[in-house]
Amino acid sequence: MDLDELDRLWERHPAWRLLRARNAPLVLSFLGRHFIDENRGAVAAGQLVSALDDHLYAVHRIEPERYTQDASDYIDDWSSPESGWLRRFYPAASEEVHVEATPSLEKAYQWVESLRARAFVGTESRLQTLVDLLRQIVHGSETDPETRIAELERRRDAINAELAAAREGRFAVLDDTALRERYQQFSSTARELLSDFREVEENFRTLDRTAREKIAGWEGGKGDLLAELVTSRTDIAASDQGRSFQAFHDFLLSEGRQDELADLLGAVLGMPQIGAERRLRSVHHDWADAAERAQQTVRNLSEQLRRFLEDQVWIENRRVMELARAVEASALLVRDTVPRGDELGLEIDESGVTIALPFERPLYAPQPDVVVDSLPAPHTVDETGLDGLFAQRFVDTVRLAGNIRAVVPPRSVAALDDIVGLYPVEEGIAEILGYLSLADDDIAVEVSDGEMTIAYDDVEGEPRRVRMPRVMVTRR
């Protein structure tokens, strides 16, 4: 990080601003315990003011001259945009202001907590966690089937060896130091996960606020706005953060996973050598609550889209009603005015409107079944009736296209009667229709203004003439 970036963070970031504040100990001690340690979501502003008043009473018993402002003034100051440690909002179906902690407060609180001296710092369990993560990265991205099979067989052999040793009563048990080390890592990761949920919720809330701003200032069509909002919602759901959050949420909602977590936490709390915190017994419920708050923010975005569509439909229906009433008012104004002379009036072809009454239609009468026998009797078959099929004439459209290419150069136009004059009709009117049905890549047949007459001999040799619209043939 360069000097300019650090200057901006020092001046603008709410977490750094909190660390520089004169009443930072009060903010971190009260808000950190109330929201972060107890994993609370949004609470009513009056309830928070009452809790702060009790906290200040306990502080004033020891230091009467410290923190002399009212509790409500402190809450207003901490939730102002200049501070940014609390967020004020009105939840749905509530008329009371609610406040909740921001990710900046959580970052500052975690940093201050990291300054506390630790009597025990575990390293072995974290090293094993790092090695396990490396194994998951390497083996999870392997695409060679032989390599995957070899790794699975190695793990199977190790498990079989461990099973054989356990059956003989030989197995390693974690000592008290290893247990405390792993519990410390679990406790730290569990709290970090709750902090990450608060930041994910803030990112989703930013998307919701952006959508509200777009809806408030949108002047175009509904389709364009919906396409943009749905794209933004899809982008955040398809991002690494969105996919990871959804996978965690699905994992946590599994009933089997919840039962397993509850059993494991209960077993850990029962170990006397660890001294586990009672609050961690329900940490999986805290995870579920934090994930639900993030999901609720996403549902708010969908609710905004639904309200936008309903408002647009209401506005359009209102406009239609205004136009209909304007037409009715104009009709009432001119109903007694009879146009005279050449004034603008209304002309109709008939003096009345044809009325068709529904009951004038005849009732339905079922028709008798008709038996169709399509096979003629054997004695009525005409042996010479098939001769007409063999007398059919075939029009070669390839030959007609060749005639056009021989007469009309590329990128030129010619009339059909000129082409027929050079290549007389041989197959009668069917050949002329064949010219009209040509649709090759380099030939286009179009009908234009005017008429033309084509002379030809029919299949019997009789001279014929056909008058038709003027047809132009174009070579592309």
N, C-alpha and C positions, 0 to 999 in steps of 0.2 A: 504494500500500500504506500502511495506517495504522500507527500506533505499536503497537497491540495485536497486530496480525498479525506485525509484525517482531519483537516480543518473543517470541511463540510460536515463530517460526522460529529465533531466536537461541538459545532454550533447548532446543528439542526436535529440530530437524532434524539428522540425522546428518552431513550435509555441513558445516553451519556448526559443529557440535561438533568435527568433524575439524580445521577451520581454527583452532579455539581450543585444540587439544590441544598439550601440551608436546613430544610426539614426532611432531608433524605432518610434519616433514621426512623422518623415517624411514619413516612410513606411506606418504607420497606417492611417495617415491623408489623404495621397494621394490615396493609393491603396484601403483603406477601403471605401472612398467616391466613387472612380471610379468604382470599381467592386461590392462591397457589397451593399452599399446604393442605387446605381442605377441599381443593378442586371444585370450587363453586363456579357456576356460570353467572348469568345476569341476575341481579337482585334489585329490588325496588330501592330507589334513592332514599326514601324515608327510613327503610330498614337499615341501610348502610350508615346513614347519619346517626341513628340510634346506637349502632354498634361502635362507631367511632367515639361517640360521646362517652360511652362506658370505658373505652380504652383510655381516653384523655383523663377521665376521673381517676383511673388507677395511676396514670403518670403524674398528675398534679399532687397526689398524696406524697410523692417522693420529691418532685421538683415543681413547686407551685408556679414559678415564674417562667416556665418553659412551655412553649406552644400555647399561646394565650388566645388565639382566634377561636371562633365557634366551629363546631364540627361541620355545620352546613357550609361555612365559608371554605373550609379545607376541601370538602368534596367538590364544590364548584370550581375551586382552583385546580384540583388534580384532574378534573374532567374537561377543562378548557382546551381549545385547540393549541394554545401555546405550550401546554404541558404534555398532553397526549398520553397520560398514564391510565386514564379511565375513558370508556366510551359511553356517551349518553344516547339513549334512543327510546322510542315508544314501541313496545312490542305489539303484536296484533291483538285486538280485542282487549286493550288495556289503556286507560287514560292516565296512568302514573308513569313518570319517568323512571327508567331502569338504567343501571350502570353495570359495566363488566370490565374486567382487566384486559389490557392490550398486550400484544406480544412484546412490546418494548419494556413494560413493567416486568414481565417474566424474564427477559434477557438480563436486566439489571439485577434482579433478585438472584438469579442463578450465579452471576458473576460474583456478587457479594458473598454468596454461600461458598463459592470455591476458595475464598480467602481464609476461611476458617481452617485452623490447624487440625489435621487428622492424625489420630494416634496410630492408625493402621492403614497402610496403603498396599493393596494387593496388586501383584503384577502377574503371577503365574496363570491365573484364570483368564485374564485379558489376553495373554499370549496364546493360550489355547483357543480362545474365541477368534483371534485373528487368523490362526492356522486353519480353523474350521471354515471361516469365511473364504480364505484362499482356495481351499479344497472345493467349496461350492462353486466359486467362480470358474475354476479350471475345469472341473468335471461336469458342471452344468452347461458349459459352452462347447463340450466335446461333441463332434459330429461323426467320428469314426466308430462304427459299431464294435469293432474288435477291441478298441481301447476301453470303451464303456464296459464291455463284458469282462475284460481283465480286471478293471477296478471293482466291479460288483463281486467277482469271484474272490478278490483279495479281502474285501470286507466280509464276505461270507466265511472265509477261512478264519479270519480273526474272531468273528462271533462264535464260530464252532469251538475254537480253542478256548475262548472265555467260558462257554457253556461247560466244556469238559472240566475246566479248572473249578468252576462253581459246584459241579456235582461232587467233586472230591473235597469240597470245603475250603478251597484256596481262592480267595478273591481279595482285591484291594479295597479298603474303606477309607474315605476321606477323613482326615483328622480335623480337629476343631479349627485350626488356622485356615485350612482349605475351605471349610464350610463358611466361615465368616467372610472370607475373601469373595467367594461366589455370591453370597447374600449381599455384600456391599455393591458388587457390580449389578446385581439384579435390581436393587433399590434405586441406584443411580439411573439405570436405563429406564426403569418404570417412570420416574419423575421426568426424565428427558422426553419420553414419549408423550406424556400429558402436555408438556410445553410445545412439542411439535404440533399437536392437535390444535392448540390455540393459534399457532401461526398459519396452519392450513385453513382454519376457519376465517382468519383475517384475509387470506388471499381470496377465498370464495366470496367474502363480503365485499371486497374491492370489485370483483366482477359484477356482483349484484348492484353496487352503486353506479358503476359505469353503465350498466343496462338502464337503470332508472334515468340517468342523465341523457342517454340517447333517446329514450322514449319521450322525455319531457321536451326536448328540442327538435324532434323529428318532424320534417315537413313533407317528406316524400310518401311513397306508397307503402302499404303494409307489407307486401312481399319482400321488398328490399330490406326493411328493418328486421323482419323475422329471419331472413337469410343471414344477416350479419350477427344477430343475437344467437341464433342456433349454432352458427359457426364458432362463435366465441365459447359457447357452452361445450361444444364438441371438442374444441381445442384443449380446454382445461381438463376435460374428462380423459382425453387421449394422451395428455402429457405424462411424464414420468411420475410427477407428484400425484396426479389424479388416479393413475392406474395403481400405484402403490397404496394410496388411501383406500381405494375400492377393494383391493385384495385383502387389506387388513380388516376392513369392515366386514367383508364376507366371512373371513376366518373367525372373527370375534363373535359373529352372530350364530355360529354353529353351536347347537345345544351340546354336542359331545365335547367340543373344545371348552365351553364354559364349565362343564362339569369337571373336566380334567384340570383346568386352572384352579377351580375351587378346592379340589382334593389336594393338589400340590401345595397351594398356599396354606391350607390347613395343616399339612404335614410339616411345612417349614416353621410355622408359628409354634408347633409343638416341640421343637428342638430347643432344649434349654441352653445349649452351648452357643446359640446364635444370638438370642435376645432380640428377636424380630419386633418391628413396630406393629402394633395392632391395626393401624390404619391400612397397612399393606394387605390385610386380609381381604379387603373389598376393592383392591386396585383394579381388577378386571371390570368391575362395575363402573369405576371412574373412567376407564378407557371407553366403555360403551357410551356413557353419558357425554363425554367429550366428542366422540365420533357422531353421536346423534345431533349435537349442536352444529357441527359442520354440515351434516346432511340437511338440517333445517335451513341453513343459509342457502343451499342449492335449491331447495324446494321453494324458497322465497323468490328466486329468479324465475322459476316456472310460473309462480303465481302472478308475477309482474307481466309476463307474456299473456297469460289468460285475461288479465284485467285490460291490458292494452287492446286486445282483440274485441272484448266486449264494449269498451268505450268507442272504438272505431265503428263498430256495427251500430251502436246507438246514434252516433253522429250522422252516419249515412242514412239511417232510417228517418231521423229528424229532418234531414235535408230533403228527402223524398216527400215527406208530409208537407213541408213548406212549399215545394213546387206544386204539389197537387192542390193545396189550398189557394195558391196564387192563380192557378188555372180556373178553379171554381169561382173565385172572386171576379176574374175577368169575364167569365161567361155570364155571371149575374148582371154585370154592368151593361152588356150589349144585348141581353135577351129581348128587350123591348125596342131595340133600334133596328128598323127595317132598311136595308140598303136600297138606294134609289139610283136609277140611271146606271152610270158606269162605275159606281162605287164597288169596292171589293166585297164580294159575297161568296156564297158557297153553292156550287152546282153539283147536282147528283143526277145520275142517269135514270133513276126510277123514282116514282113518287112515294114509294113506301118500302118498307123493309120486309123481306120474306120471313115469315114466322113458321118454324117447324116445331110442332108439339110432339113431345115424347110418345104420347099414347096414340098418335096417328100411325106409328110404325106397326107393321103386321107382327103378330106374335110368331114365336118360333115354331116351326113345323118340322118335326124330324123327317128326314128323307129315308126312303127304303134303302136297304143295303143293295149295292150293285155288285154283281159278280162279273168280273172281267176275265174273259177267256181269250188270251192273246195268241193261242195256237190255232191256226186254221185247220179245217178238216183236210184229211189227206187227199180227197178227190178234188178239192178246189185249188190245189197248188198249181200255179202256172209255171211250167218248166222254162218258158222263155221270158219270165218276168225279171230275171236277173241280168238280162242283157244290157239294161240301162246303166247298171253299175259299172260294167266294163267300158261303157262309152263315155265315161266322165273324162273331162280334159283337165290337165294339170298346168298351172301357170308357174313358170320358173322365175321366181323373183330375183335369183342371182343373175339371170340373163338380162332382166329389166334394169338392175343396178349397173350391169356392165354397159348397157346402152347409154345410160345417163353419164357414166364416167367417160365414155368415148366421145360424147358430144359436148359436155359442159366441163370446162377447165376448172381446176381448184380456185376457190374464192370467186366464183362467178355464178350468175343466175340465168336461167333459161325457162321459157314457157313450155308446158307439157305438150301443147299442140305442135310446137316446132320439133320436139324430140320424136313425137309419133310420125311427123312428116318424113323424118329421115329413117326411122325404123317402123314400118307399118305394123298395125295390129294384126296378130296371127290367131289369137285365141278369143276374139270377140270382146264383149263388155267385161269379162272376167279379167282380161289383161289390163284394161284401163283401171279397174279397181285395184289390181296388183300394184300399179304405179302409185296410187294414192296411199297404199298401206306400207310403202317402204319406210324403214326407220333405221338406216345404217348410221355408223358413226360419222361418216363424211357426207351424208346426203340428208337433206331436210326438204319435205314436201309441205307447202303452205298454200292456203286458199286466200286469194286477194280479191280486190274489187274488180268488177267487170265480168264479162262472159266470154266463153270460147266454145267453138264447135269442132268436134273431132269426127272425121269420117272413117269408117272401118267396115269390114265384111264380117258377118256373123259366121257361126260354125257351119251353116248351110250354104255359105257363099253369097248370101244376099247382101247388097250394099245397105249400110245403116249410117245414121248420123246421130250424134248425141250432143245436146246442148247442156253445158254445165258451167259453174263458176270458174273464173280464171284461176288456174293452178300454176304456181311457180316452183321450180325445182332449184335448190341452192346447193352448191358444192362448198364445203367448209375448207 
